[in-house]
Amino acid sequence: MGTSRRAVLRMLAGLVVATGGTSWMEACAGTNTFPAQSLPHSMLPAHPGRGTTLLTYYGQLHYKVDPLAWSPDGKRLASGYIAESLSLLQVWDANTGKTMLSCKHGQNVYGVAWSPDSKRVASGGGDNRVHVWDAAQGKDATTTSRTLLIYVGHTGSVIGVAWSPDGTRIASGSADRTVRVWEGTTGKTLLIYTGHAREVFGVAWSPDGTRLASASADRTVRVWEVTTGKTLLTYTGHSAPVTDVKWSADGKLIATGSGDTTVQVWEATTGRVLFTYRGHTDVVFSVAWSPDGTRLASASADTTVQVWEAR
């Protein structure tokens, strides 16, 4: 089986850079090629105190599903999906659990991100490339969608991808220690940000699109000025590789997860630590803000998701 993003982060900089290539045009297939099933909540066992399962989405059984992203319109889910020699970007209908698209990425998918208009999905992976897929259809696909662009330039696996708030650019972080910003419609490299000493695990845009944050195995987070590539701030509060980074909706705060088992919240302009959340017992893989900024969720290798009172 392939290696998931989670396994890569678990190794924390023991990442093996993939060298294989894929064709410039990768097909996406629908439910006829990669059948999927979903189970409604009434067919699933209840777990008192653990929340109610609404749907379980199935694609290729027994293979790894990671990472995962909701479309901004809330109608679909996209995930990296590793099935032996195939690595797929899979899109599900969020209401029915039915597979809408299964796109052959080529090698392990480590990062998935939707465009703000929910019409395109970007994926980064072990082929060192960023793929942009057409996901604009509103009905089940049987042959369908296609690769719009493939961005070539990184020399290591692409682990993190993120769309700019206005949908015109894509940022990617890579095992080659760089962050790249691409023009969304042409795939042209606009800027290459250098400065990290180890692999870049995550990238995130500020809500106003003027800054980028990048999380790295070098134990730092860098905040960059988007138009110039200038480093505005280097955050050094973690004692282990930083696995994920997220901006608050107001752009004032940044949350980070780390191999040091903590979640930290700090000021985006000064790097001053406001909160350190302790409770996990293993690597924190990912963090996510609630839309109103009052809560913060974190997912860990200790098999728990914790929700914190953010402030």
Secondary structure, DSSP 8 states (H G I E B T S, - for coil): ----HHHHHHHSS----------SS-BEE-TTTS--EEEEGGGS---TTS----EEEESSTTSEEEEEEE-TTSSEEEEEEEETTEEEEEEEETTT--EEEEEE-SS-EEEEEE-TTSSEEEEEETTSEEEEEE---SS--SS--BEEEEEE--SS-EEEEEE-TTSSEEEEEETTS-EEEEETTT--EEEEE---SS-EEEEEE-TTSSEEEEEETTS-EEEEETTT--EEEEE---SS-EEEEEE-TTSSEEEEEETTS-EEEEETTT--EEEEE---SS-EEEEEE-TTSSEEEEEETTS-EEEEE--
